[in-house]
Amino acid sequence: MNIAVINSGSSSLKCKLFDMEKREVIQSFKIENIGEEGSEYPNHHAALKSLGIPFHTLDAIGHRVVHGGEDFLSSVVINEDVLEKIKELSPLAPLHNPSNLEGIRVVMKKAPEVVQIAVFDTAFHSTMPEESYLYALSHTMHDKYRIRRYGFHGTSHHYVAKKAAEILGKDLSKLNLITLHLGNGASACAIKNGQSIDTSMGFTPLEGLVMGSRSGDLDPAIILYMQRELGMSVDEVSEELNKNSGLFGICGENDVRSIIQREDKNAKLAINMMVRRIQKYIGSYMVLLEDIDAIVFTGGIGEHSEYIREKILSNKRLKSLPHLVIETDEELEIADECIQILKKV
């Protein structure tokens, strides 16, 4: 059974073709700078066409969709109603959902007879209880405007949780984990009996940990101050918090590998702030979970930076906990989701 997994970004396209019987990647593609000046790919249609993949011969095509809101609590077969709901959710993920949607529409035109499946980053976190996903705002903010914590990186957290269960030789439904997806974007997740009960990202991927260029947690009154006292527009505030903050805002760059090599004060401060925030989340999740089977590191930083892992685990309480380093594979997780959907179709 052959399945393609498509991750369509605003100016990029990632595609992997899997032989699911062997659980092997047959082909892998990555195209960047789509639609940008000088690019040979003016749009996603041209990029997909260049791949030469015979989409019509596949058993299914899985699409990564960042935001499923409260409409999609699991993966679904794509139809026009699903496409319309993904479009309606675009204000919640303006940098991601429109691009995801464009990729889906292009592929559906190329292979209309093949089952197309949407797999949502938010779906794994749909098991969070109300006290976790609600903000302390009036009920109107949630009931009418759907302002709540959704969480992201769900496919990654779910994948590494399942791999942790295999490594530990335990049933996932009986496993308590703290999973740390650490990369340019970063999030923590508390997993109790195999299900997400809390996560650091919230209404958007901006909340939570100190990231490459995102601020993570901050006093919301700062945003009001930036607008009222500094005269910044909504777009300027968004730019500041999403692209000019985090590690980049503190020390001028967001590549942890490079920052670690530096000896200046700001570089050390950036790393210490990032680590401290991660430790705070681990501490809070230890209380929520009570018993913890392991802390799992994944993502580019989590998998490859022993230095960062050691700093996080330098706290004597954390040293006593088992920890695992697991390479995430979000594309394979999406392909696995497609298999489960095909069994029901």
Helices and strands as residue ranges (DSSP letters): E 2-8, E 13-19, E 24-31, H 44-51, G 55-57, E 60-65, E 76-77, H 80-88, G 90-92, H 97-110, E 115-120, G 123-127, H 130-133, H 139-143, H 154-168, G 172-174, E 177-182, E 186-192, E 195-199, H 221-228, H 234-243, H 246-251, H 256-261, H 265-289, E 294-298, H 299-304, H 306-312, H 316-319, E 323-325, H 330-344
